[in-house]
Amino acid sequence: KDLTIREVNALLDELYMAESKQNRSVFLKIVTTMCGREVFWLCRIILKDMKMGMSKDSMLKHFHPKALDIFNCSSSLKKV
């Protein structure tokens, strides 16, 4: 079964909220449901190493003039 973006986001939230002892089990739950390519991109997202030739700053500036400031204050794309 493919994961939706909502499901991946929920799992990433769970990973973020987990205590260090639980991180391994939450991460394994994520990667065992994904194919290799999806795990590759997920790791790049987690490590913020997209290498797409475009930084988060320039992407957010194109989205909305104040998006970068909002993101830098909150680290939340929902608020942006």
PDB file of N, CA, C and O in Angstrom:
ATOM      1  N   LYS A   1       0.847  -1.194   0.000  1.00  0.00           N
ATOM      2  CA  LYS A   1       0.000   0.000   0.000  1.00  0.00           C
ATOM      3  C   LYS A   1       0.880   1.240   0.000  1.00  0.00           C
ATOM      4  O   LYS A   1       1.804   1.357   0.805  1.00  0.00           O
ATOM      5  N   ASP A   2       0.590   2.157  -0.900  1.00  0.00           N
ATOM      6  CA  ASP A   2       1.310   3.424  -0.945  1.00  0.00           C
ATOM      7  C   ASP A   2       0.820   4.323   0.180  1.00  0.00           C
ATOM      8  O   ASP A   2      -0.358   4.316   0.535  1.00  0.00           O
ATOM      9  N   LEU A   3       1.737   5.089   0.727  1.00  0.00           N
ATOM     10  CA  LEU A   3       1.381   6.052   1.771  1.00  0.00           C
ATOM     11  C   LEU A   3       0.981   7.368   1.130  1.00  0.00           C
ATOM     12  O   LEU A   3       1.556   7.781   0.123  1.00  0.00           O
ATOM     13  N   THR A   4       0.008   8.012   1.710  1.00  0.00           N
ATOM     14  CA  THR A   4      -0.357   9.345   1.254  1.00  0.00           C
ATOM     15  C   THR A   4       0.580  10.351   1.925  1.00  0.00           C
ATOM     16  O   THR A   4       1.287  10.018   2.876  1.00  0.00           O
ATOM     17  N   ILE A   5       0.575  11.560   1.425  1.00  0.00           N
ATOM     18  CA  ILE A   5       1.383  12.619   2.040  1.00  0.00           C
ATOM     19  C   ILE A   5       0.934  12.834   3.475  1.00  0.00           C
ATOM     20  O   ILE A   5       1.757  13.054   4.364  1.00  0.00           O
ATOM     21  N   ARG A   6      -0.356  12.773   3.696  1.00  0.00           N
ATOM     22  CA  ARG A   6      -0.896  12.938   5.054  1.00  0.00           C
ATOM     23  C   ARG A   6      -0.359  11.854   5.995  1.00  0.00           C
ATOM     24  O   ARG A   6      -0.003  12.140   7.138  1.00  0.00           O
ATOM     25  N   GLU A   7      -0.304  10.613   5.511  1.00  0.00           N
ATOM     26  CA  GLU A   7       0.207   9.513   6.331  1.00  0.00           C
ATOM     27  C   GLU A   7       1.695   9.677   6.619  1.00  0.00           C
ATOM     28  O   GLU A   7       2.147   9.444   7.740  1.00  0.00           O
ATOM     29  N   VAL A   8       2.452  10.079   5.599  1.00  0.00           N
ATOM     30  CA  VAL A   8       3.889  10.312   5.796  1.00  0.00           C
ATOM     31  C   VAL A   8       4.094  11.440   6.798  1.00  0.00           C
ATOM     32  O   VAL A   8       4.946  11.342   7.681  1.00  0.00           O
ATOM     33  N   ASN A   9       3.321  12.505   6.665  1.00  0.00           N
ATOM     34  CA  ASN A   9       3.429  13.630   7.588  1.00  0.00           C
ATOM     35  C   ASN A   9       3.106  13.202   9.015  1.00  0.00           C
ATOM     36  O   ASN A   9       3.781  13.617   9.958  1.00  0.00           O
ATOM     37  N   ALA A  10       2.078  12.376   9.175  1.00  0.00           N
ATOM     38  CA  ALA A  10       1.710  11.886  10.505  1.00  0.00           C
ATOM     39  C   ALA A  10       2.841  11.035  11.097  1.00  0.00           C
ATOM     40  O   ALA A  10       3.143  11.134  12.286  1.00  0.00           O
ATOM     41  N   LEU A  11       3.458  10.203  10.258  1.00  0.00           N
ATOM     42  CA  LEU A  11       4.570   9.384  10.739  1.00  0.00           C
ATOM     43  C   LEU A  11       5.785  10.244  11.097  1.00  0.00           C
ATOM     44  O   LEU A  11       6.484   9.964  12.071  1.00  0.00           O
ATOM     45  N   LEU A  12       6.031  11.289  10.305  1.00  0.00           N
ATOM     46  CA  LEU A  12       7.143  12.193  10.620  1.00  0.00           C
ATOM     47  C   LEU A  12       6.867  12.953  11.912  1.00  0.00           C
ATOM     48  O   LEU A  12       7.780  13.189  12.704  1.00  0.00           O
ATOM     49  N   ASP A  13       5.618  13.332  12.126  1.00  0.00           N
ATOM     50  CA  ASP A  13       5.248  13.969  13.400  1.00  0.00           C
ATOM     51  C   ASP A  13       5.477  13.003  14.560  1.00  0.00           C
ATOM     52  O   ASP A  13       5.978  13.392  15.615  1.00  0.00           O
ATOM     53  N   GLU A  14       5.105  11.739  14.352  1.00  0.00           N
ATOM     54  CA  GLU A  14       5.312  10.726  15.380  1.00  0.00           C
ATOM     55  C   GLU A  14       6.803  10.545  15.667  1.00  0.00           C
ATOM     56  O   GLU A  14       7.207  10.397  16.820  1.00  0.00           O
ATOM     57  N   LEU A  15       7.613  10.559  14.612  1.00  0.00           N
ATOM     58  CA  LEU A  15       9.065  10.437  14.772  1.00  0.00           C
ATOM     59  C   LEU A  15       9.614  11.620  15.558  1.00  0.00           C
ATOM     60  O   LEU A  15      10.464  11.456  16.434  1.00  0.00           O
ATOM     61  N   TYR A  16       9.125  12.807  15.241  1.00  0.00           N
ATOM     62  CA  TYR A  16       9.576  14.019  15.920  1.00  0.00           C
ATOM     63  C   TYR A  16       9.217  13.992  17.397  1.00  0.00           C
ATOM     64  O   TYR A  16      10.014  14.397  18.243  1.00  0.00           O
ATOM     65  N   MET A  17       8.010  13.513  17.707  1.00  0.00           N
ATOM     66  CA  MET A  17       7.530  13.509  19.082  1.00  0.00           C
ATOM     67  C   MET A  17       8.063  12.337  19.907  1.00  0.00           C
ATOM     68  O   MET A  17       7.984  12.363  21.136  1.00  0.00           O
ATOM     69  N   ALA A  18       8.599  11.321  19.254  1.00  0.00           N
ATOM     70  CA  ALA A  18       9.057  10.126  19.965  1.00  0.00           C
ATOM     71  C   ALA A  18      10.289  10.425  20.808  1.00  0.00           C
ATOM     72  O   ALA A  18      11.117  11.265  20.458  1.00  0.00           O
ATOM     73  N   GLU A  19      10.385   9.733  21.903  1.00  0.00           N
ATOM     74  CA  GLU A  19      11.585   9.825  22.714  1.00  0.00           C
ATOM     75  C   GLU A  19      12.696   9.075  21.990  1.00  0.00           C
ATOM     76  O   GLU A  19      12.417   8.242  21.128  1.00  0.00           O
ATOM     77  N   SER A  20      13.928   9.355  22.323  1.00  0.00           N
ATOM     78  CA  SER A  20      15.053   8.776  21.588  1.00  0.00           C
ATOM     79  C   SER A  20      15.009   7.248  21.543  1.00  0.00           C
ATOM     80  O   SER A  20      15.473   6.655  20.569  1.00  0.00           O
ATOM     81  N   LYS A  21      14.471   6.606  22.558  1.00  0.00           N
ATOM     82  CA  LYS A  21      14.377   5.142  22.566  1.00  0.00           C
ATOM     83  C   LYS A  21      13.394   4.641  21.516  1.00  0.00           C
ATOM     84  O   LYS A  21      13.552   3.540  20.989  1.00  0.00           O
ATOM     85  N   GLN A  22      12.391   5.440  21.214  1.00  0.00           N
ATOM     86  CA  GLN A  22      11.347   5.034  20.274  1.00  0.00           C
ATOM     87  C   GLN A  22      11.672   5.412  18.832  1.00  0.00           C
ATOM     88  O   GLN A  22      11.028   4.916  17.907  1.00  0.00           O
ATOM     89  N   ASN A  23      12.654   6.276  18.626  1.00  0.00           N
ATOM     90  CA  ASN A  23      12.956   6.756  17.275  1.00  0.00           C
ATOM     91  C   ASN A  23      13.206   5.618  16.298  1.00  0.00           C
ATOM     92  O   ASN A  23      12.711   5.648  15.171  1.00  0.00           O
ATOM     93  N   ARG A  24      13.958   4.630  16.713  1.00  0.00           N
ATOM     94  CA  ARG A  24      14.302   3.512  15.827  1.00  0.00           C
ATOM     95  C   ARG A  24      13.049   2.772  15.374  1.00  0.00           C
ATOM     96  O   ARG A  24      12.900   2.477  14.188  1.00  0.00           O
ATOM     97  N   SER A  25      12.151   2.472  16.299  1.00  0.00           N
ATOM     98  CA  SER A  25      10.953   1.717  15.918  1.00  0.00           C
ATOM     99  C   SER A  25      10.033   2.540  15.017  1.00  0.00           C
ATOM    100  O   SER A  25       9.435   2.003  14.084  1.00  0.00           O
ATOM    101  N   VAL A  26       9.916   3.838  15.292  1.00  0.00           N
ATOM    102  CA  VAL A  26       9.080   4.701  14.444  1.00  0.00           C
ATOM    103  C   VAL A  26       9.704   4.813  13.052  1.00  0.00           C
ATOM    104  O   VAL A  26       8.996   4.731  12.048  1.00  0.00           O
ATOM    105  N   PHE A  27      11.018   4.998  12.987  1.00  0.00           N
ATOM    106  CA  PHE A  27      11.690   5.098  11.693  1.00  0.00           C
ATOM    107  C   PHE A  27      11.555   3.797  10.914  1.00  0.00           C
ATOM    108  O   PHE A  27      11.324   3.823   9.705  1.00  0.00           O
ATOM    109  N   LEU A  28      11.694   2.666  11.588  1.00  0.00           N
ATOM    110  CA  LEU A  28      11.531   1.382  10.910  1.00  0.00           C
ATOM    111  C   LEU A  28      10.111   1.204  10.388  1.00  0.00           C
ATOM    112  O   LEU A  28       9.912   0.635   9.314  1.00  0.00           O
ATOM    113  N   LYS A  29       9.135   1.678  11.129  1.00  0.00           N
ATOM    114  CA  LYS A  29       7.747   1.611  10.677  1.00  0.00           C
ATOM    115  C   LYS A  29       7.587   2.412   9.380  1.00  0.00           C
ATOM    116  O   LYS A  29       6.856   2.009   8.476  1.00  0.00           O
ATOM    117  N   ILE A  30       8.275   3.541   9.304  1.00  0.00           N
ATOM    118  CA  ILE A  30       8.187   4.380   8.104  1.00  0.00           C
ATOM    119  C   ILE A  30       8.850   3.689   6.918  1.00  0.00           C
ATOM    120  O   ILE A  30       8.234   3.545   5.862  1.00  0.00           O
ATOM    121  N   VAL A  31      10.095   3.263   7.083  1.00  0.00           N
ATOM    122  CA  VAL A  31      10.857   2.754   5.933  1.00  0.00           C
ATOM    123  C   VAL A  31      10.406   1.374   5.471  1.00  0.00           C
ATOM    124  O   VAL A  31      10.632   1.013   4.316  1.00  0.00           O
ATOM    125  N   THR A  32       9.777   0.599   6.340  1.00  0.00           N
ATOM    126  CA  THR A  32       9.313  -0.721   5.893  1.00  0.00           C
ATOM    127  C   THR A  32       8.051  -0.635   5.047  1.00  0.00           C
ATOM    128  O   THR A  32       7.671  -1.615   4.407  1.00  0.00           O
ATOM    129  N   THR A  33       7.404   0.507   5.033  1.00  0.00           N
ATOM    130  CA  THR A  33       6.210   0.674   4.210  1.00  0.00           C
ATOM    131  C   THR A  33       6.502   1.401   2.904  1.00  0.00           C
ATOM    132  O   THR A  33       5.599   1.602   2.092  1.00  0.00           O
ATOM    133  N   MET A  34       7.756   1.797   2.693  1.00  0.00           N
ATOM    134  CA  MET A  34       8.128   2.555   1.497  1.00  0.00           C
ATOM    135  C   MET A  34       9.089   1.749   0.633  1.00  0.00           C
ATOM    136  O   MET A  34       9.785   0.857   1.117  1.00  0.00           O
ATOM    137  N   CYS A  35       9.113   2.082  -0.660  1.00  0.00           N
ATOM    138  CA  CYS A  35      10.112   1.487  -1.541  1.00  0.00           C
ATOM    139  C   CYS A  35      11.432   2.254  -1.368  1.00  0.00           C
ATOM    140  O   CYS A  35      11.471   3.291  -0.706  1.00  0.00           O
ATOM    141  N   GLY A  36      12.481   1.747  -1.954  1.00  0.00           N
ATOM    142  CA  GLY A  36      13.813   2.341  -1.808  1.00  0.00           C
ATOM    143  C   GLY A  36      13.887   3.793  -2.234  1.00  0.00           C
ATOM    144  O   GLY A  36      14.501   4.613  -1.552  1.00  0.00           O
ATOM    145  N   ARG A  37      13.266   4.116  -3.355  1.00  0.00           N
ATOM    146  CA  ARG A  37      13.299   5.500  -3.852  1.00  0.00           C
ATOM    147  C   ARG A  37      12.595   6.445  -2.883  1.00  0.00           C
ATOM    148  O   ARG A  37      13.063   7.558  -2.641  1.00  0.00           O
ATOM    149  N   GLU A  38      11.467   5.997  -2.330  1.00  0.00           N
ATOM    150  CA  GLU A  38      10.736   6.829  -1.378  1.00  0.00           C
ATOM    151  C   GLU A  38      11.550   7.046  -0.103  1.00  0.00           C
ATOM    152  O   GLU A  38      11.566   8.147   0.448  1.00  0.00           O
ATOM    153  N   VAL A  39      12.218   6.002   0.361  1.00  0.00           N
ATOM    154  CA  VAL A  39      13.077   6.125   1.548  1.00  0.00           C
ATOM    155  C   VAL A  39      14.217   7.093   1.263  1.00  0.00           C
ATOM    156  O   VAL A  39      14.567   7.913   2.112  1.00  0.00           O
ATOM    157  N   PHE A  40      14.796   6.999   0.069  1.00  0.00           N
ATOM    158  CA  PHE A  40      15.874   7.896  -0.339  1.00  0.00           C
ATOM    159  C   PHE A  40      15.433   9.357  -0.229  1.00  0.00           C
ATOM    160  O   PHE A  40      16.138  10.176   0.361  1.00  0.00           O
ATOM    161  N   TRP A  41      14.261   9.686  -0.800  1.00  0.00           N
ATOM    162  CA  TRP A  41      13.782  11.064  -0.770  1.00  0.00           C
ATOM    163  C   TRP A  41      13.361  11.478   0.632  1.00  0.00           C
ATOM    164  O   TRP A  41      13.567  12.622   1.035  1.00  0.00           O
ATOM    165  N   LEU A  42      12.776  10.556   1.366  1.00  0.00           N
ATOM    166  CA  LEU A  42      12.386  10.880   2.737  1.00  0.00           C
ATOM    167  C   LEU A  42      13.618  11.232   3.577  1.00  0.00           C
ATOM    168  O   LEU A  42      13.596  12.193   4.346  1.00  0.00           O
ATOM    169  N   CYS A  43      14.683  10.457   3.427  1.00  0.00           N
ATOM    170  CA  CYS A  43      15.922  10.754   4.164  1.00  0.00           C
ATOM    171  C   CYS A  43      16.483  12.107   3.764  1.00  0.00           C
ATOM    172  O   CYS A  43      16.966  12.856   4.613  1.00  0.00           O
ATOM    173  N   ARG A  44      16.425  12.423   2.488  1.00  0.00           N
ATOM    174  CA  ARG A  44      16.904  13.731   2.039  1.00  0.00           C
ATOM    175  C   ARG A  44      16.068  14.856   2.630  1.00  0.00           C
ATOM    176  O   ARG A  44      16.598  15.904   2.998  1.00  0.00           O
ATOM    177  N   ILE A  45      14.764  14.637   2.718  1.00  0.00           N
ATOM    178  CA  ILE A  45      13.887  15.648   3.306  1.00  0.00           C
ATOM    179  C   ILE A  45      14.210  15.820   4.777  1.00  0.00           C
ATOM    180  O   ILE A  45      14.331  16.945   5.262  1.00  0.00           O
ATOM    181  N   ILE A  46      14.350  14.701   5.497  1.00  0.00           N
ATOM    182  CA  ILE A  46      14.657  14.760   6.921  1.00  0.00           C
ATOM    183  C   ILE A  46      15.985  15.462   7.148  1.00  0.00           C
ATOM    184  O   ILE A  46      16.115  16.272   8.065  1.00  0.00           O
ATOM    185  N   LEU A  47      16.973  15.153   6.313  1.00  0.00           N
ATOM    186  CA  LEU A  47      18.296  15.757   6.463  1.00  0.00           C
ATOM    187  C   LEU A  47      18.385  17.124   5.802  1.00  0.00           C
ATOM    188  O   LEU A  47      19.413  17.794   5.896  1.00  0.00           O
ATOM    189  N   LYS A  48      17.309  17.544   5.129  1.00  0.00           N
ATOM    190  CA  LYS A  48      17.250  18.827   4.425  1.00  0.00           C
ATOM    191  C   LYS A  48      18.368  18.953   3.399  1.00  0.00           C
ATOM    192  O   LYS A  48      19.024  19.990   3.296  1.00  0.00           O
ATOM    193  N   ASP A  49      18.572  17.881   2.645  1.00  0.00           N
ATOM    194  CA  ASP A  49      19.634  17.808   1.654  1.00  0.00           C
ATOM    195  C   ASP A  49      19.018  17.492   0.290  1.00  0.00           C
ATOM    196  O   ASP A  49      19.315  16.459  -0.311  1.00  0.00           O
ATOM    197  N   MET A  50      18.166  18.384  -0.187  1.00  0.00           N
ATOM    198  CA  MET A  50      17.410  18.109  -1.393  1.00  0.00           C
ATOM    199  C   MET A  50      18.247  18.158  -2.674  1.00  0.00           C
ATOM    200  O   MET A  50      17.974  17.405  -3.609  1.00  0.00           O
ATOM    201  N   LYS A  51      19.242  19.010  -2.734  1.00  0.00           N
ATOM    202  CA  LYS A  51      20.107  19.155  -3.910  1.00  0.00           C
ATOM    203  C   LYS A  51      19.306  19.297  -5.202  1.00  0.00           C
ATOM    204  O   LYS A  51      19.567  18.613  -6.192  1.00  0.00           O
ATOM    205  N   MET A  52      18.335  20.192  -5.169  1.00  0.00           N
ATOM    206  CA  MET A  52      17.500  20.420  -6.337  1.00  0.00           C
ATOM    207  C   MET A  52      17.895  21.709  -7.053  1.00  0.00           C
ATOM    208  O   MET A  52      17.242  22.102  -8.019  1.00  0.00           O
ATOM    209  N   GLY A  53      18.932  22.356  -6.601  1.00  0.00           N
ATOM    210  CA  GLY A  53      19.336  23.602  -7.210  1.00  0.00           C
ATOM    211  C   GLY A  53      18.487  24.772  -6.768  1.00  0.00           C
ATOM    212  O   GLY A  53      18.579  25.865  -7.328  1.00  0.00           O
ATOM    213  N   MET A  54      17.664  24.543  -5.767  1.00  0.00           N
ATOM    214  CA  MET A  54      16.775  25.585  -5.276  1.00  0.00           C
ATOM    215  C   MET A  54      16.666  25.411  -3.762  1.00  0.00           C
ATOM    216  O   MET A  54      16.319  24.333  -3.280  1.00  0.00           O
ATOM    217  N   SER A  55      16.957  26.447  -3.036  1.00  0.00           N
ATOM    218  CA  SER A  55      16.911  26.349  -1.577  1.00  0.00           C
ATOM    219  C   SER A  55      15.478  26.530  -1.070  1.00  0.00           C
ATOM    220  O   SER A  55      14.603  26.997  -1.799  1.00  0.00           O
ATOM    221  N   LYS A  56      15.260  26.154   0.177  1.00  0.00           N
ATOM    222  CA  LYS A  56      13.937  26.372   0.776  1.00  0.00           C
ATOM    223  C   LYS A  56      13.613  27.858   0.793  1.00  0.00           C
ATOM    224  O   LYS A  56      12.454  28.248   0.651  1.00  0.00           O
ATOM    225  N   ASP A  57      14.645  28.692   0.967  1.00  0.00           N
ATOM    226  CA  ASP A  57      14.426  30.139   0.989  1.00  0.00           C
ATOM    227  C   ASP A  57      13.829  30.627  -0.328  1.00  0.00           C
ATOM    228  O   ASP A  57      12.845  31.366  -0.333  1.00  0.00           O
ATOM    229  N   SER A  58      14.427  30.210  -1.441  1.00  0.00           N
ATOM    230  CA  SER A  58      13.922  30.686  -2.736  1.00  0.00           C
ATOM    231  C   SER A  58      12.560  30.079  -3.055  1.00  0.00           C
ATOM    232  O   SER A  58      11.729  30.742  -3.675  1.00  0.00           O
ATOM    233  N   MET A  59      12.310  28.832  -2.645  1.00  0.00           N
ATOM    234  CA  MET A  59      10.986  28.236  -2.867  1.00  0.00           C
ATOM    235  C   MET A  59       9.912  28.986  -2.088  1.00  0.00           C
ATOM    236  O   MET A  59       8.842  29.282  -2.620  1.00  0.00           O
ATOM    237  N   LEU A  60      10.201  29.288  -0.832  1.00  0.00           N
ATOM    238  CA  LEU A  60       9.218  29.981   0.000  1.00  0.00           C
ATOM    239  C   LEU A  60       8.973  31.407  -0.488  1.00  0.00           C
ATOM    240  O   LEU A  60       7.848  31.901  -0.411  1.00  0.00           O
ATOM    241  N   LYS A  61      10.013  32.071  -0.988  1.00  0.00           N
ATOM    242  CA  LYS A  61       9.844  33.436  -1.509  1.00  0.00           C
ATOM    243  C   LYS A  61       8.887  33.463  -2.693  1.00  0.00           C
ATOM    244  O   LYS A  61       8.140  34.426  -2.870  1.00  0.00           O
ATOM    245  N   HIS A  62       8.907  32.402  -3.509  1.00  0.00           N
ATOM    246  CA  HIS A  62       7.998  32.329  -4.658  1.00  0.00           C
ATOM    247  C   HIS A  62       6.577  31.994  -4.221  1.00  0.00           C
ATOM    248  O   HIS A  62       5.617  32.333  -4.913  1.00  0.00           O
ATOM    249  N   PHE A  63       6.443  31.336  -3.090  1.00  0.00           N
ATOM    250  CA  PHE A  63       5.135  30.955  -2.586  1.00  0.00           C
ATOM    251  C   PHE A  63       4.362  32.155  -2.056  1.00  0.00           C
ATOM    252  O   PHE A  63       3.186  32.341  -2.370  1.00  0.00           O
ATOM    253  N   HIS A  64       5.047  32.976  -1.239  1.00  0.00           N
ATOM    254  CA  HIS A  64       4.419  34.176  -0.664  1.00  0.00           C
ATOM    255  C   HIS A  64       5.538  35.078  -0.149  1.00  0.00           C
ATOM    256  O   HIS A  64       6.543  34.570   0.349  1.00  0.00           O
ATOM    257  N   PRO A  65       5.396  36.401  -0.252  1.00  0.00           N
ATOM    258  CA  PRO A  65       6.465  37.305   0.180  1.00  0.00           C
ATOM    259  C   PRO A  65       6.869  37.145   1.651  1.00  0.00           C
ATOM    260  O   PRO A  65       8.039  37.332   1.987  1.00  0.00           O
ATOM    261  N   LYS A  66       5.936  36.808   2.519  1.00  0.00           N
ATOM    262  CA  LYS A  66       6.250  36.668   3.941  1.00  0.00           C
ATOM    263  C   LYS A  66       6.448  35.218   4.376  1.00  0.00           C
ATOM    264  O   LYS A  66       6.662  34.956   5.559  1.00  0.00           O
ATOM    265  N   ALA A  67       6.379  34.276   3.444  1.00  0.00           N
ATOM    266  CA  ALA A  67       6.445  32.853   3.782  1.00  0.00           C
ATOM    267  C   ALA A  67       7.758  32.480   4.477  1.00  0.00           C
ATOM    268  O   ALA A  67       7.749  31.704   5.432  1.00  0.00           O
ATOM    269  N   LEU A  68       8.867  33.016   4.016  1.00  0.00           N
ATOM    270  CA  LEU A  68      10.161  32.684   4.617  1.00  0.00           C
ATOM    271  C   LEU A  68      10.235  33.156   6.065  1.00  0.00           C
ATOM    272  O   LEU A  68      10.707  32.428   6.938  1.00  0.00           O
ATOM    273  N   ASP A  69       9.775  34.363   6.314  1.00  0.00           N
ATOM    274  CA  ASP A  69       9.782  34.880   7.685  1.00  0.00           C
ATOM    275  C   ASP A  69       8.900  34.037   8.607  1.00  0.00           C
ATOM    276  O   ASP A  69       9.282  33.718   9.733  1.00  0.00           O
ATOM    277  N   ILE A  70       7.727  33.688   8.113  1.00  0.00           N
ATOM    278  CA  ILE A  70       6.811  32.868   8.915  1.00  0.00           C
ATOM    279  C   ILE A  70       7.426  31.503   9.188  1.00  0.00           C
ATOM    280  O   ILE A  70       7.366  31.003  10.312  1.00  0.00           O
ATOM    281  N   PHE A  71       8.019  30.899   8.158  1.00  0.00           N
ATOM    282  CA  PHE A  71       8.623  29.578   8.334  1.00  0.00           C
ATOM    283  C   PHE A  71       9.807  29.639   9.297  1.00  0.00           C
ATOM    284  O   PHE A  71       9.967  28.750  10.134  1.00  0.00           O
ATOM    285  N   ASN A  72      10.636  30.675   9.189  1.00  0.00           N
ATOM    286  CA  ASN A  72      11.795  30.790  10.068  1.00  0.00           C
ATOM    287  C   ASN A  72      11.381  30.965  11.537  1.00  0.00           C
ATOM    288  O   ASN A  72      12.088  30.517  12.440  1.00  0.00           O
ATOM    289  N   CYS A  73      10.251  31.607  11.768  1.00  0.00           N
ATOM    290  CA  CYS A  73       9.769  31.791  13.143  1.00  0.00           C
ATOM    291  C   CYS A  73       9.087  30.543  13.688  1.00  0.00           C
ATOM    292  O   CYS A  73       9.212  30.231  14.872  1.00  0.00           O
ATOM    293  N   SER A  74       8.368  29.832  12.831  1.00  0.00           N
ATOM    294  CA  SER A  74       7.535  28.735  13.339  1.00  0.00           C
ATOM    295  C   SER A  74       8.014  27.344  12.941  1.00  0.00           C
ATOM    296  O   SER A  74       7.655  26.366  13.597  1.00  0.00           O
ATOM    297  N   SER A  75       8.812  27.231  11.889  1.00  0.00           N
ATOM    298  CA  SER A  75       9.215  25.930  11.320  1.00  0.00           C
ATOM    299  C   SER A  75       7.997  25.083  10.971  1.00  0.00           C
ATOM    300  O   SER A  75       8.039  23.856  11.059  1.00  0.00           O
ATOM    301  N   SER A  76       6.921  25.738  10.578  1.00  0.00           N
ATOM    302  CA  SER A  76       5.686  25.038  10.263  1.00  0.00           C
ATOM    303  C   SER A  76       5.188  25.438   8.881  1.00  0.00           C
ATOM    304  O   SER A  76       4.904  26.609   8.628  1.00  0.00           O
ATOM    305  N   LEU A  77       5.085  24.461   7.993  1.00  0.00           N
ATOM    306  CA  LEU A  77       4.536  24.752   6.672  1.00  0.00           C
ATOM    307  C   LEU A  77       3.033  24.991   6.741  1.00  0.00           C
ATOM    308  O   LEU A  77       2.472  25.659   5.873  1.00  0.00           O
ATOM    309  N   LYS A  78       2.379  24.452   7.765  1.00  0.00           N
ATOM    310  CA  LYS A  78       0.942  24.708   7.925  1.00  0.00           C
ATOM    311  C   LYS A  78       0.685  26.187   8.126  1.00  0.00           C
ATOM    312  O   LYS A  78      -0.293  26.720   7.602  1.00  0.00           O
ATOM    313  N   LYS A  79       1.544  26.860   8.873  1.00  0.00           N
ATOM    314  CA  LYS A  79       1.363  28.285   9.148  1.00  0.00           C
ATOM    315  C   LYS A  79       1.693  29.124   7.929  1.00  0.00           C
ATOM    316  O   LYS A  79       1.146  30.213   7.756  1.00  0.00           O
ATOM    317  N   VAL A  80       2.573  28.634   7.094  1.00  0.00           N
ATOM    318  CA  VAL A  80       2.935  29.355   5.877  1.00  0.00           C
ATOM    319  C   VAL A  80       1.762  29.300   4.936  1.00  0.00           C
ATOM    320  O   VAL A  80       1.828  29.843   3.834  1.00  0.00           O
TER     321      VAL A  80
END
